[in-house]
Amino acid sequence: MATVLVVDDEPVIRSLVTEVLQGEGHLVFSAGCGTQALSLFRSHSEIDLLISDIAMPEMDGPALAKRLRAERPGLPVLLMSGSCQNGQVNSRFEFLSKPFSITELLTRVRRLAERRHAA
């Protein structure tokens, strides 16, 4: 199982993703903004996957992902958005379009977690 940091400024989405992942046995930390996410990431070295919304106030998902990868190269990142297309996201990050199915979310998380543990 993975230890996941979920970041989304929409409480309903953040809660849904957190509950789904916890239901599958993942350890999940959640944050409503980039600043809170940075703090959680730095205080929990066991985090091995970031799932973040792209469009957030203060610090967007790609900026957060770049900062976290600067501290931990190779960190798997899954960015989510309902307002942009995959082509608009840096190819170094996985992309999940909102709305998404629970199956699609879990498949992506499983694939990223396996890739992280194989590295």
C-alpha distance (Angstrom), angle and dihedral (degrees) to the residues before:
residue distance angle dihedral
M1 . . .
A2 3.79 . .
T3 3.77 132.4 .
V4 3.80 103.8 -132.3
L5 3.79 134.8 -166.3
V6 3.83 109.7 -152.1
V7 3.81 116.0 -164.6
D8 3.80 123.5 -176.1
D9 3.79 131.0 138.7
E10 3.82 89.9 -145.1
P11 3.83 106.0 85.0
V12 3.82 93.9 -155.7
I13 3.82 93.9 54.2
R14 3.81 92.3 42.3
S15 3.80 91.3 50.4
L16 3.81 94.0 45.7
V17 3.82 94.1 50.3
T18 3.81 90.7 44.9
E19 3.82 93.4 50.5
V20 3.81 93.8 46.4
L21 3.81 92.5 50.2
Q22 3.80 93.5 44.8
G23 3.79 88.9 50.1
E24 3.81 88.0 59.1
G25 3.80 91.6 51.6
H26 3.79 100.0 -99.3
L27 3.80 120.6 141.0
V28 3.80 105.9 -123.6
F29 3.79 133.4 -165.4
S30 3.79 116.3 -173.7
A31 3.77 135.0 -160.6
G32 3.78 134.9 -177.8
C33 3.80 96.3 -148.3
G34 3.78 143.0 21.1
T35 3.79 95.3 -103.0
Q36 3.79 92.4 54.4
A37 3.81 89.6 45.2
L38 3.82 91.9 53.3
S39 3.78 90.3 52.1
L40 3.82 93.1 48.9
F41 3.80 91.8 46.3
R42 3.78 92.9 51.5
S43 3.79 93.2 48.0
H44 3.83 96.0 46.0
S45 3.79 111.5 53.4
E46 3.80 90.5 178.2
I47 3.84 92.8 72.7
D48 3.78 105.5 116.0
L49 3.82 103.4 168.2
L50 3.81 135.0 42.9
I51 3.79 122.5 -153.8
S52 3.79 111.5 -177.4
D53 3.76 140.8 166.4
I54 3.79 112.1 -119.0
A55 3.80 101.1 -140.8
M56 3.79 110.8 56.3
P57 3.79 131.8 139.3
E58 3.80 119.1 -106.6
M59 3.83 96.5 15.2
D60 3.80 124.5 16.3
G61 3.79 124.2 -140.0
P62 3.82 97.6 -101.5
A63 3.83 91.5 50.4
L64 3.81 90.2 49.1
A65 3.80 91.5 47.8
K66 3.81 91.6 50.9
R67 3.81 91.4 50.8
L68 3.79 93.1 48.6
R69 3.79 92.3 46.7
A70 3.80 89.5 50.9
E71 3.81 86.1 60.6
R72 3.80 96.0 38.2
P73 3.82 113.3 22.1
G74 3.78 114.5 -150.7
L75 3.81 94.7 28.3
P76 3.82 106.7 156.4
V77 3.80 111.7 -119.9
L78 3.79 129.8 -164.9
L79 3.80 113.6 -172.0
M80 3.81 120.4 -163.3
S81 3.77 130.8 -160.5
G82 3.75 141.5 159.4
S83 3.77 94.2 -163.0
C84 3.80 108.0 49.6
Q85 3.76 137.8 53.4
N86 3.79 128.2 -119.0
G87 3.81 90.6 -107.0
Q88 3.79 90.3 62.8
V89 3.82 91.6 60.1
N90 3.78 122.5 83.9
S91 3.79 107.9 -100.2
R92 3.82 90.3 -126.2
F93 3.80 88.5 75.2
E94 3.79 132.0 62.2
F95 3.81 115.4 -121.6
L96 3.81 131.6 -146.1
S97 3.79 119.3 -172.7
K98 3.81 118.5 -139.3
P99 2.94 126.6 -97.5
F100 3.78 94.9 48.0
S101 3.77 133.5 165.3
I102 3.79 122.9 -110.7
T103 3.80 88.3 -119.7
E104 3.80 91.3 54.2
L105 3.82 91.6 48.9
L106 3.80 92.9 49.1
T107 3.80 92.8 46.0
R108 3.81 91.3 53.1
V109 3.80 93.0 46.1
R110 3.80 91.8 48.4
R111 3.82 91.5 49.9
L112 3.81 93.5 48.0
A113 3.81 92.7 45.8
E114 3.80 91.3 50.5
R115 3.79 90.9 48.6
R116 3.81 90.8 50.6
H117 3.79 93.9 49.9
A118 3.81 91.8 46.5
A119 3.81 91.6 55.0
